[in-house]
Amino acid sequence: MRADDAADAIAELPQPRRQPVLDLLPAGQRTKVLTLMGFNPTSAGGLMGVDFLTVPGDARVRDALDAVARSASLQPEALTSVHCIDERGRLCGVVRLVSLVQSDPETPIPDIYDDDPVRVGADTDVVDVAVLMSDYNLITIPVVDERRQMMGVITVDDVLEVTLPDDWRRREAAQPPDAHHGEAT
């Protein structure tokens, strides 16, 4: 289970049950979960996942694609973009995976990344996150601190989970228009 999902699940437990469950987690996972539980659940920090892919800002397309190929443990939704960081660990650009795939492998990443990407702070309200993602047609949005250090990534599915009504999952999924194609009527 991803750390952000684990944090959500543990937060729903009664207070006396939380610590025993946290104690069962491996140390690294427990640290991530505790970090996430420290944020307001209706803020960017409460929504973000802490597992994301970064590459040096001066890398080449080939390097970024290799990093994507090696990142099998990351959720696919978070791999729609690669986050580029400078020598001080600050976010200096974001490049979409499709741009990497469509570029020459020797192209320097700064030639194709957005050097002023839309980003939010951990205390940004979830509604503001949703508006930004909608306005800029984003699938992911990086969460950074005041020094522009990467803290996490929010995916559109995480935003939808908290902005749609509680009973939205109870609806029966609509059938595709061709669901009964070829059946006798």
Contact map, one row per residue, 1 for C-alpha under 8 A:
11101100000000000000000000000000000000000000000000000000000000000000000000000000000000000000000000000000000000000000000000000000000000000000000000000000000000000000000000000000000000000
11111100000000000000000000000000000000000000000010000000000000000000000000000000000000000000000000000000000000000000000000000000000000000000000000000000000000000000000000000000000000000
11111110000000000000000000001001100100000000000011000000000000000000000000000000000000000000000000000000000000000000000000000000000000000000000000000000000000000000000000000000000000000
01111111000000000000000000000000100100000000001111000000000000000000000000000000000000000000000000000000000000000000000000000000000000000000000000000000000000000000000000000000000000000
11111111100000000000000000000000000000000000000000000000000000000000000000000000000000000000000000000000000000000000000000000000000000000000000000000000000000000000000000000000000000000
11111111110000000000000000000000100000000000000000000000000000000000000000000000000000000000000000000000000000000000000000000000000000000000000000000000000000000000000000000000000000000
00111111111000000000000000000000110110000000000000000000000000000000000000000000000000000000000000000000000000000000000000000000000000000000000000000000000000000000000000000000000000000
00011111111100000000000000000000000010000000000000000000000000000000000000000000000000000000000000000000000000000000000000000000000000000000000000000000000000000000000000000000000000000
00001111111110000000000000000000000000000000000000000000000000000000000000000000000000000000000000000000000000000000000000000000000000000000000000000000000000000000000000000000000000000
00000111111110000100110000000000000000000000000000000000000000000000000000000000000000000000000000000000000000000000000000000000000000000000000000000000000000000000000000000000000000000
00000011111111000100000000000000000010000000000000000000000000000000000000000000000000000000000000000000000000000000000000000000000000000000000000000000000000000000000000000000000000000
00000001111111000000000000000000000000000000000000000000000000000000000000000000000000000000000000000000000000000000000000000000000000000000000000000000000000000000000000000000000000000
00000000111111101100000000000000000000000000000000000000000000000000000000000000000000000000000000000000000000000000000000000000000000000000000000000000000000000000000000000000000000000
00000000001111111100000000000000000000000000000000000000000000000000000000000000000000000000000000000000000000000000000000000000000000000000000000000000000000000000000000000000000000000
00000000000011111110000000000000000000000000000000000000000000000000000000000000000000000000000000000000000000000000000000000000000000000000000000000000000000000000000000000000000000000
00000000000001111111000000000000000000000000000000000000000000000000000000000000000000000000000000000000000000000000000000000000000000000000000000000000000000000000000000000000000000000
00000000000011111111100000000000000000000000000000000000000000000000000000000000000000000000000000000000000000000000000000000000000000000000000000000000000000000000000000000000000000000
00000000011011111111110000000000000000000000000000000000000000000000000000000000000000000000000000000000000000000000000000000000000000000000000000000000000000000000000000000000000000000
00000000000000111111111000000000000000000000000000000000000000000000000000000000000000000000000000000000000000000000000000000000000000000000000000000000000000000000000000000000000000000
00000000000000011111111100000000000000000000000000000000000000000000000000000000000000000000000000000000000000000000000000000000000000000000000000000000000000000000000000000000000000000
00000000010000001111111110000000000000000000000000000000000000000000000000000000000000000000000000000000000000000000000000000000000000000000000000000000000000000000000000000000000000000
00000000010000000111111110000100000000000000000000000000000000000000000000000000000000000000000000000000000000000000000000000000000000000000000000000000000000000000000000000000000000000
00000000000000000011111111000100000000000000000000000000000000000000000000000000000000000000000000000000000000000000000000000000000000000000000000000000000000000000000000000000000000000
00000000000000000001111111000000000000000000000000000000000000000000000000000000000000000000000000000000000000000000000000000000000000000000000000000000000000000000000000000000000000000
00000000000000000000111111101100000000000000000000000000000000000000000000000000000000000000000000000000000000000000000000000000000000000000000000000000000000000000000000000000000000000
00000000000000000000001111111100000000000000000000000000000000000000000000000000000000000000000000000000000000000000000000000000000000000000000000000000000000000000000000000000000000000
00000000000000000000000011111110000000000000000000000000000000000000000000000000000000000000000000000000000000000000000000000000000000000000000000000000000000000000000000000000000000000
00000000000000000000000001111111000000000000000000000000000000000000000000000000000000000000000000000000000000000000000000000000000000000000000000000000000000000000000000000000000000000
00100000000000000000000011111111100000000000000000000000000000000000000000000000000000000000000000000000000000000000000000000000000000000000000000000000000000000000000000000000000000000
00000000000000000000011011111111110000000000000000000000000000000000000000000000000000000000000000000000000000000000000000000000000000000000000000000000000000000000000000000000000000000
00000000000000000000000000111111111000000000000000000000000000000000000000000000000000000000000000000000000000000000000000000000000000000000000000000000000000000000000000000000000000000
00100000000000000000000000011111111100000000000001000000000000000000000000000000000000000000000000000000000000000000000000000000000000000000000000000000000000000000000000000000000000000
00110110000000000000000000001111111110000000000000000000000000000000000000000000000000000000000000000000000000000000000000000000000000000000000000000000000000000000000000000000000000000
00000010000000000000000000000111111111000000000000000000000000000000000000000000000000000000000000000000000000000000000000000000000000000000000000000000000000000000000000000000000000000
00000000000000000000000000000011111111100000000000000000000000000000000000000000000000000000000000000000000000000000000000000000000000000000000000000000000000000000000000000000000000000
00110010000000000000000000000001111111100000110100000000000000000000000000000000000000000000000000000000000000000000000000000000000000000000000000000000000000000000000000000000000000000
00000011001000000000000000000000111111111000010000000000000000000000000000000000000000000000000000000000000000000000000000000000000000000000000000000000000000000000000000000000000000000
00000000000000000000000000000000011111110000010000000000000000000000000000000000000000000000000000000000000000000000000000000000000000000000000000000000000000000000000000000000000000000
00000000000000000000000000000000001111111010110000000000000000000000000000000000000000000000000000000000000000000000000001100000000000000000000000000000000000000000000000000000000000000
00000000000000000000000000000000000011111110110000000000000000000000000000000000000000000000000000000000000000000000000000100000000000000000000000000000000000000000000000000000000000000
00000000000000000000000000000000000010111111111000000000000000000000000000000000000000000000000000000000000000000000000000000000000000000000000000000000000000000000000000000000000000000
00000000000000000000000000000000000000011111011000000000000000000000000000000000000000000000000000000000000000000000000000001100000000000000000000000000000000000100000000000000000000000
00000000000000000000000000000000000000111111111000000000000000000000000000000000000000000000000000000000000000000000000001111100000000000000000000000000000000000000000000000000000000000
00000000000000000000000000000000000000001111111100000000000000000000000000000000000000000000000000000000000000000000000111111100100000000000001000000000010000000000000000000000000000000
00000000000000000000000000000000000100111011111100000000000000000000000000000000000000000000000000000000000000000000000011110000000000000000001000000001000000000000000000000000000000000
00000000000000000000000000000000000111111111111100000000000000000000000000000000000000000000000000000000000000000000000001000000000000000000000000000000000000000000000000000000000000000
00010000000000000000000000000000000000001111111110000000000000000000000000000000000000000000000000000000000000000000000000000100000000000000000000000000010001100000000000000000000000000
00010000000000000000000000000000000100000001111111000000000000000000000000000000000000000000000000000000000000000000000000000000000000000000001000000001111001000000000000000000000000000
01110000000000000000000000000000000000000000001111110000000000000000000000000000000000000000000000000000000000000000000000000000000000000000000000000001110000000000000000000000000000000
00110000000000000000000000000001000000000000000111110000000000000000000000000000000000000000000000000000000000000000000000000000000000000000000000000011100000000000000000000000000000000
00000000000000000000000000000000000000000000000011111000000000000000000001000000000000000000000000000000000000000000000000000000000000000000000000000001100000000000000000000000000000000
00000000000000000000000000000000000000000000000011111100000000000000000001000110000000000000000000000000000000000000000000000000000000000000000000000001100000000000000000000000000000000
00000000000000000000000000000000000000000000000000111110000000000011001000000010011000000000000000000000000000000000000000000000000000000000000000000000000000000000000000000000000000000
00000000000000000000000000000000000000000000000000011111000000000000000000000000011110000000000000000000000000000000000000000000000000000000000000000000000000000000000000000000000000000
00000000000000000000000000000000000000000000000000001111101000110010000000000000011110000000000000000000000000000000000000000000000000000000000000000000000000000000000000000000000000000
00000000000000000000000000000000000000000000000000000111111000000000000000000000000111100000000000000000000000000000000000000000000000000000000000000000000000000000000000000000000000000
00000000000000000000000000000000000000000000000000000011111000000000000000000000000111100001100000000000000011000000000000000000000000000000000000000000000000000000000000000000000000000
00000000000000000000000000000000000000000000000000000001111100000000000000000000000001000000000000000000000111000000000000000000000000000000000000000000000000000000000000000000000000000
00000000000000000000000000000000000000000000000000000011111110110000000000000000000000000000000000000000000110000000000000000000000000000000000000000000000000000000000000000000000000000
00000000000000000000000000000000000000000000000000000000011111110000000000000000000000000000000000000000111110000000000000000000000000000000000000000000000000000000000000000000000000000
00000000000000000000000000000000000000000000000000000000001111111000000000000000000000000000000000010011111110000000000000000000000000000000000000000000000000000000000000000000000000000
00000000000000000000000000000000000000000000000000000000000111111100000000000000000000000000000000000000111000000000000000000000000000000000000000000000000000000000000000000000000000000
00000000000000000000000000000000000000000000000000000010001111111110000000000000000000000000000000000000000000000000000000000000000000000000000000000000000000000000000000000000000000000
00000000000000000000000000000000000000000000000000000010001111111111000000000000010000000000000000010000000000000000000000000000000000000000000000000000000000000000000000000000000000000
00000000000000000000000000000000000000000000000000000000000011111111100000000000000000000000000000011000000000000000000000000000000000000000000000000000000000000000000000000000000000000
00000000000000000000000000000000000000000000000000000000000001111111110000000000000000000000000000000000000000000000000000000000000000000000000000000000000000000000000000000000000000000
00000000000000000000000000000000000000000000000000001010000000111111111000000000000000000000000000000000000000000000000000000000000000000000000000000000000000000000000000000000000000000
00000000000000000000000000000000000000000000000000001000000000011111111100000010000000000000000000000000000000000000000000000000000000000000000000000000000000000000000000000000000000000
00000000000000000000000000000000000000000000000000000000000000001111111100000000000000000000000000000000000000000000000000000000000000000000000000000000000000000000000000000000000000000
00000000000000000000000000000000000000000000000000000000000000000111111100000000000000000000000000000000000000000000000000000000000000000000000000000000000000000000000000000000000000000
00000000000000000000000000000000000000000000000000001000000000000011111111000000000000000000000000000000000000000000000000000000000000000000000000000000000000000000000000000000000000000
00000000000000000000000000000000000000000000000000000000000000000001111111100000000000000000000000000000000000000000000000000000000000000000000000000000000000000000000000000000000000000
00000000000000000000000000000000000000000000000000000000000000000000001111100000000000000000000000000000000000000000000000000000000000000000000000000000000000000000000000000000000000000
00000000000000000000000000000000000000000000000000110000000000000000001111110110000000000000000000000000000000000000000000000000000000000000000000000000000000000000000000000000000000000
00000000000000000000000000000000000000000000000000000000000000000000000111111110000000000000000000000000000000000000000000000000000000000000000000000000000000000000000000000000000000000
00000000000000000000000000000000000000000000000000000000000000000000000001111111000000000000000000000000000000000000000000000000000000000000000000000000000000000000000000000000000000000
00000000000000000000000000000000000000000000000000000000000000000000000000111111000000000000000000000000000000000000000000000000000000000011000000000000001000000000000000000000000000000
00000000000000000000000000000000000000000000000000010000000000000000000001111111100000000000000000000000000000000000000000000000000000000001000000000000111000000000000000000000000000000
00000000000000000000000000000000000000000000000000011000000000000001000001111111110000000000000010000000000000000000000000000000000000000000000000000000000000000000000000000000000000000
00000000000000000000000000000000000000000000000000000000000000000000000000011111110000000000000111000000000000000000000000000000000000000011000000000000000000000000000000000000000000000
00000000000000000000000000000000000000000000000000000000000000000000000000000111111000000000011110000000000000000000000000000000000000000001000000000000000000000000000000000000000000000
00000000000000000000000000000000000000000000000000001110000000010000000000000011111100000000011110000000000000000000000000000000000000000000000000000000000000000000000000000000000000000
00000000000000000000000000000000000000000000000000001110000000000000000000000000111110000011111000000000000000000000000000000000000000000000000000000000000000000000000000000000000000000
00000000000000000000000000000000000000000000000000000111100000000000000000000000011111000011111000000000000000000000000000000000000000000000000000000000000000000000000000000000000000000
00000000000000000000000000000000000000000000000000000111100000000000000000000000001111111111100000000000000000000000000000000000000000000000000000000000000000000000000000000000000000000
00000000000000000000000000000000000000000000000000000001110000000000000000000000000111111111000000000000000000000000000000000000000000000000000000000000000000000000000000000000000000000
00000000000000000000000000000000000000000000000000000001100000000000000000000000000011111100000000000000000000000000000000000000000000000000000000000000000000000000000000000000000000000
00000000000000000000000000000000000000000000000000000000000000000000000000000000000011111100000000000000000000000000000000000000000000000000000000000000000000000000000000000000000000000
00000000000000000000000000000000000000000000000000000000000000000000000000000000000011111110000000000000000000000000000000000000000000000000000000001100000000000000000000000000000000000
00000000000000000000000000000000000000000000000000000000000000000000000000000000000011111111000000000000000000000000000000000000000000000000000000111100000000000000000000000000000000000
00000000000000000000000000000000000000000000000000000000000000000000000000000000001111001111110000000000000000000000000000000000000000000000000100011100000000000000000000000000000000000
00000000000000000000000000000000000000000000000000000000100000000000000000000000001111000111110000000000000000000011000000000000000000000000000000000000000000000000000000000000000000000
00000000000000000000000000000000000000000000000000000000100000000000000000000000001110000011111000000000000001001111100000000000000000000000000000000000000000000000000000000000000000000
00000000000000000000000000000000000000000000000000000000000000000000000000000000111100000011111100000000000000001110100000000000000000000000000000000000000000000000000000000000000000000
00000000000000000000000000000000000000000000000000000000000000000000000000000000111100000000111110110000000010011100000000000000000000000000000000000000000000000000000000000000000000000
00000000000000000000000000000000000000000000000000000000000000000000000000000001110000000000011111110000000000001000000000000000000000000000000000000000000000000000000000000000000000000
00000000000000000000000000000000000000000000000000000000000000000000000000000011110000000000001111111000000000000000000000000000000000000000000000000000000000000000000000000000000000000
00000000000000000000000000000000000000000000000000000000000000000000000000000001000000000000000111111100000000000000000000000000000000000000000000000000000000000000000000000000000000000
00000000000000000000000000000000000000000000000000000000000000000000000000000000000000000000001111111110000000010000000000000000000000000000000000000000000000000000000000000000000000000
00000000000000000000000000000000000000000000000000000000000010011000000000000000000000000000001111111111100000000000000000000000000000000000000000000000000000000000000000000000000000000
00000000000000000000000000000000000000000000000000000000000000001000000000000000000000000000000011111110000000000000000000000000000000000000000000000000000000000000000000000000000000000
00000000000000000000000000000000000000000000000000000000000000000000000000000000000000000000000001111111000000000000000000000000000000000000000000000000000000000000000000000000000000000
00000000000000000000000000000000000000000000000000000000000010000000000000000000000000000000000000111111101000000000000000000000000000000000000000000000000000000000000000000000000000000
00000000000000000000000000000000000000000000000000000000000010000000000000000000000000000000000000010111111000000000000000000000000000000000000000000000000000000000000000000000000000000
00000000000000000000000000000000000000000000000000000000000111000000000000000000000000000000000000010011111000000000000000000000000000000000000000000000000000000000000000000000000000000
00000000000000000000000000000000000000000000000000000000000111000000000000000000000000000000000000000001111100000000000000000000000000000000000000000000000000000000000000000000000000000
00000000000000000000000000000000000000000000000000000000000111000000000000000000000000000000000000000011111110100000000000000000000000000000000000000000000000000000000000000000000000000
00000000000000000000000000000000000000000000000000000000011110000000000000000000000000000000000000000000011111110000000000000000000000000000000000000000000000000000000000000000000000000
00000000000000000000000000000000000000000000000000000000111110000000000000000000000000000000001000000000001111111000000000000000000000000000000000000000000000000000000000000000000000000
00000000000000000000000000000000000000000000000000000000110000000000000000000000000000000000100000000000000111111110000000000000000000000000000000000000000000000000000000000000000000000
00000000000000000000000000000000000000000000000000000000000000000000000000000000000000000000000000000000001111111000000000000000000000000000000000000000000000000000000000000000000000000
00000000000000000000000000000000000000000000000000000000000000000000000000000000000000000000001000100000000111111100000000000000000000000000000000000000000000000000000000000000000000000
00000000000000000000000000000000000000000000000000000000000000000000000000000000000000000000111100000000000011111110000000000000000000000000000000000000000000000000000000000000000000000
00000000000000000000000000000000000000000000000000000000000000000000000000000000000000000000111000000000000001011111100000000000000000000000000000000000000000000000000000000000000000000
00000000000000000000000000000000000000000000000000000000000000000000000000000000000000000001110000000000000001001111100000000000000000000000000000000000000000000000000000000000000000000
00000000000000000000000000000000000000000000000000000000000000000000000000000000000000000001100000000000000000000111110000000000000000000000000000000000000000000000000000000000000000000
00000000000000000000000000000000000000000000000000000000000000000000000000000000000000000000110000000000000000000111111000000000000000000000000000000000000000000000000000000000000000000
00000000000000000000000000000000000000000000000000000000000000000000000000000000000000000000000000000000000000000001111100000000000100000000110000000000000000000000000000000000000000000
00000000000000000000000000000000000000000000000000000000000000000000000000000000000000000000000000000000000000000000111110000000000000000000111100000000000000000000000000000000000000000
00000000000000000000000000000000000000000001000000000000000000000000000000000000000000000000000000000000000000000000011111010000100000000000111100000000000000000000000000000000000000000
00000000000000000000000000000000000000000001100000000000000000000000000000000000000000000000000000000000000000000000001111110000000000000000001111000000000000000000000000000000000000000
00000000000000000000000000000000000000100011110000000000000000000000000000000000000000000000000000000000000000000000000111110000000000000000001110000010000000000000000000000000000000000
00000000000000000000000000000000000000110011100000000000000000000000000000000000000000000000000000000000000000000000000011111000000000000000000000000000000000000000000000000000000000000
00000000000000000000000000000000000000000011100000000000000000000000000000000000000000000000000000000000000000000000000111111101100000000000000000000000000000000000000000000000000000000
00000000000000000000000000000000000000000111000000000000000000000000000000000000000000000000000000000000000000000000000000111111100000000000000000000000000000000000000000000000000000000
00000000000000000000000000000000000000000111001000000000000000000000000000000000000000000000000000000000000000000000000000011111110000000000000000000000000000100110000000000000000000000
00000000000000000000000000000000000000000000000000000000000000000000000000000000000000000000000000000000000000000000000000001111111000000000000000000000000000000010000000000000000000000
00000000000000000000000000000000000000000000000000000000000000000000000000000000000000000000000000000000000000000000000000011111111100000000000000000000000000000000000000000000000000000
00000000000000000000000000000000000000000001000000000000000000000000000000000000000000000000000000000000000000000000000100011111111110000000000000000000000000100000000000000000000000000
00000000000000000000000000000000000000000000000000000000000000000000000000000000000000000000000000000000000000000000000000000111111111000000000000000000000000100010000000000000000000000
00000000000000000000000000000000000000000000000000000000000000000000000000000000000000000000000000000000000000000000000000000011111111100000000000000000000000000000000000000000000000000
00000000000000000000000000000000000000000000000000000000000000000000000000000000000000000000000000000000000000000000010000000001111111110100000000000000000000000000000000000000000000000
00000000000000000000000000000000000000000000000000000000000000000000000000000000000000000000000000000000000000000000000000000000111111111111100000000000000100000000000000000000000000000
00000000000000000000000000000000000000000000000000000000000000000000000000000000000000000000000000000000000000000000000000000000011111111100000000000000000000000000000000000000000000000
00000000000000000000000000000000000000000000000000000000000000000000000000000000000000000000000000000000000000000000000000000000001111111100000000000000000000000000000000000000000000000
00000000000000000000000000000000000000000000000000000000000000000000000000000000000000000000000000000000000000000000000000000000000111111100000000000000000000000000000000000000000000000
00000000000000000000000000000000000000000000000000000000000000000000000000000000000000000000000000000000000000000000000000000000000011111110000000000000000000000000000000000000000000000
00000000000000000000000000000000000000000000000000000000000000000000000000000000000000000000000000000000000000000000000000000000000111111111100000000000000100000000000000000000000000000
00000000000000000000000000000000000000000000000000000000000000000000000000001001000000000000000000000000000000000000000000000000000010001111100000000000001100000000000000000000000000000
00000000000000000000000000000000000000000000000000000000000000000000000000001101100000000000000000000000000000000000000000000000000010000111110000000000111100000000000000000000000000000
00000000000000000000000000000000000000000000000000000000000000000000000000000000000000000000000000000000000000000000011100000000000010000111111000000000111000000000000000000000000000000
00000000000000000000000000000000000000000000000000000000000000000000000000000000000000000000000000000000000000000000011100000000000000000001111100000111110000000000000000000000000000000
00000000000000000000000000000000000000000001100100000000000000000000000000000000000000000000000000000000000000000000001111000000000000000000111110000111110000000000000000000000000000000
00000000000000000000000000000000000000000000000000000000000000000000000000000000000000000010000000000000000000000000001111000000000000000000011111111111000000000000000000000000000000000
00000000000000000000000000000000000000000000000000000000000000000000000000000000000000000000000000000000000000000000000011000000000000000000001111111110000000000000000000000000000000000
00000000000000000000000000000000000000000000000000000000000000000000000000000000000000000000000000000000000000000000000010000000000000000000000111111000000000000000000000000000000000000
00000000000000000000000000000000000000000000000000000000000000000000000000000000000000000100000000000000000000000000000000000000000000000000000111111000000000000000000000000000000000000
00000000000000000000000000000000000000000000000000000000000000000000000000000000000000000110000000000000000000000000000000000000000000000000000111111100000000000000000000000000000000000
00000000000000000000000000000000000000000000000000000000000000000000000000000000000000001110000000000000000000000000000000000000000000000000000111111110000000000000000000000000000000000
00000000000000000000000000000000000000000000000000000000000000000000000000000000000000001110000000000000000000000000000000000000000000000000011110011111000000000000000000000000000000000
00000000000000000000000000000000000000000000000001000000000000000000000000000000000000000000000000000000000000000000000001000000000000000000011110001111100000000000000000000000000000000
00000000000000000000000000000000000000000000100111110000000000000000000000000000000000000000000000000000000000000000000000000000000000000000011100000111110000000000000000000000000000000
00000000000000000000000000000000000000000000000111110000000000000000000000000100000000000000000000000000000000000000000000000000000000000001111000000011111000000000000000000000000000000
00000000000000000000000000000000000000000001001110000000000000000000000000000100000000000000000000000000000000000000000000000000000000000001111000000001111101100000000000000000000000000
00000000000000000000000000000000000000000000000100000000000000000000000000001100000000000000000000000000000000000000000000000000000000000011100000000000111111100000000000000000000000000
00000000000000000000000000000000000000000000000000000000000000000000000000000000000000000000000000000000000000000000000000000000000010000111000000000000011111110000000000000000000000000
00000000000000000000000000000000000000000000000000000000000000000000000000000000000000000000000000000000000000000000000000000000000000000000000000000000001111111000000000000000000000000
00000000000000000000000000000000000000000000001100000000000000000000000000000000000000000000000000000000000000000000000000000000000000000000000000000000011111111100000000000000000000000
00000000000000000000000000000000000000000000001000000000000000000000000000000000000000000000000000000000000000000000000000000100110000000000000000000000011111111110000000000000000000000
00000000000000000000000000000000000000000000000000000000000000000000000000000000000000000000000000000000000000000000000000000000000000000000000000000000000111111111000000000000000000000
00000000000000000000000000000000000000000000000000000000000000000000000000000000000000000000000000000000000000000000000000000000000000000000000000000000000011111111000000000000000000000
00000000000000000000000000000000000000000100000000000000000000000000000000000000000000000000000000000000000000000000000000000100000000000000000000000000000001111111100000000000000000000
00000000000000000000000000000000000000000000000000000000000000000000000000000000000000000000000000000000000000000000000000000110010000000000000000000000000000111111100000000000000000000
00000000000000000000000000000000000000000000000000000000000000000000000000000000000000000000000000000000000000000000000000000000000000000000000000000000000000011111110100000000000000000
00000000000000000000000000000000000000000000000000000000000000000000000000000000000000000000000000000000000000000000000000000000000000000000000000000000000000000111111100000000000000000
00000000000000000000000000000000000000000000000000000000000000000000000000000000000000000000000000000000000000000000000000000000000000000000000000000000000000000001111110000000000000000
00000000000000000000000000000000000000000000000000000000000000000000000000000000000000000000000000000000000000000000000000000000000000000000000000000000000000000000111111100000000000000
00000000000000000000000000000000000000000000000000000000000000000000000000000000000000000000000000000000000000000000000000000000000000000000000000000000000000000001111111100000000000000
00000000000000000000000000000000000000000000000000000000000000000000000000000000000000000000000000000000000000000000000000000000000000000000000000000000000000000000011111110000000000000
00000000000000000000000000000000000000000000000000000000000000000000000000000000000000000000000000000000000000000000000000000000000000000000000000000000000000000000001111110000000000000
00000000000000000000000000000000000000000000000000000000000000000000000000000000000000000000000000000000000000000000000000000000000000000000000000000000000000000000001111111000000000000
00000000000000000000000000000000000000000000000000000000000000000000000000000000000000000000000000000000000000000000000000000000000000000000000000000000000000000000000011111100000000000
00000000000000000000000000000000000000000000000000000000000000000000000000000000000000000000000000000000000000000000000000000000000000000000000000000000000000000000000000111110000000000
00000000000000000000000000000000000000000000000000000000000000000000000000000000000000000000000000000000000000000000000000000000000000000000000000000000000000000000000000011111000000000
00000000000000000000000000000000000000000000000000000000000000000000000000000000000000000000000000000000000000000000000000000000000000000000000000000000000000000000000000001111101000000
00000000000000000000000000000000000000000000000000000000000000000000000000000000000000000000000000000000000000000000000000000000000000000000000000000000000000000000000000000111111000000
00000000000000000000000000000000000000000000000000000000000000000000000000000000000000000000000000000000000000000000000000000000000000000000000000000000000000000000000000000011111100000
00000000000000000000000000000000000000000000000000000000000000000000000000000000000000000000000000000000000000000000000000000000000000000000000000000000000000000000000000000001111110000
00000000000000000000000000000000000000000000000000000000000000000000000000000000000000000000000000000000000000000000000000000000000000000000000000000000000000000000000000000011111110000
00000000000000000000000000000000000000000000000000000000000000000000000000000000000000000000000000000000000000000000000000000000000000000000000000000000000000000000000000000000111111100
00000000000000000000000000000000000000000000000000000000000000000000000000000000000000000000000000000000000000000000000000000000000000000000000000000000000000000000000000000000011111100
00000000000000000000000000000000000000000000000000000000000000000000000000000000000000000000000000000000000000000000000000000000000000000000000000000000000000000000000000000000000111110
00000000000000000000000000000000000000000000000000000000000000000000000000000000000000000000000000000000000000000000000000000000000000000000000000000000000000000000000000000000000111111
00000000000000000000000000000000000000000000000000000000000000000000000000000000000000000000000000000000000000000000000000000000000000000000000000000000000000000000000000000000000001111
00000000000000000000000000000000000000000000000000000000000000000000000000000000000000000000000000000000000000000000000000000000000000000000000000000000000000000000000000000000000000111
